[in-house]
Amino acid sequence: MTVVELIDTLKQIANDVYKELGSPYPESVYRNAMEVDLRLRSIRFESEKVLEVEYKKHYVGVGYLDLLVGEPNEQVIVELKAARTLAGDAERQQLRKYLTLKGVNFGLLIDFPQKSGDESSSEDGEGEQHKRTRRRKPPKPGMPVFHEINLAERKFREGNAARKNLP
């Protein structure tokens, strides 16, 4: 399965999960449901993969990938969000950092919308911050929202831009 096919499959799984479960649930419920579908489709994955963070070659902490999906040369990092507001720049930057740390080029950020009358489902209190700041618009109810990140394409564009500046 190519990365493009894998991303399409992940989107279909997320849509199926949300159609069946709806809202409000914490990220862990959506992740567990996605794992069921990945297993049923015999798609290789790791859940809550630990990423060691280093500073000046010293271990300083960890990050956790929600899902690492696919074969070693065709992997996608999947980050899930379940909040009353859409993921923004901070969540996309977090995914970019995970991609860089893991050496993976493709990421998929999935927002499972929580209806405005629901309490925030974020497990880490993140939803409370979103309620207070109102910096992001709420998602449209009914379907997950997807954000794809392709570091390989970005590196290609940056390399081309650098070559254009050569004498």
CORTA-V154934 format. One record per run of one state. SS is the DSSP state (alpha for helix, beta for strand, coil for the rest). FROM is the first residue (numbers start at 1). LEN is the number of residues. If there is no record, write none. Layout:
ss=[SS;SS]
from=[FROM;FROM]
len=[LEN;LEN]
//
This chain:
ss=[coil;alpha;coil;alpha;coil;beta;coil;beta;coil;beta;coil;alpha;coil;beta;coil;alpha;coil;beta;alpha;coil]
from=[1;3;22;27;41;45;56;58;70;76;82;89;103;106;112;126;134;145;151;165]
len=[2;19;5;14;4;11;2;12;6;6;7;14;3;6;14;8;11;6;14;3]
//
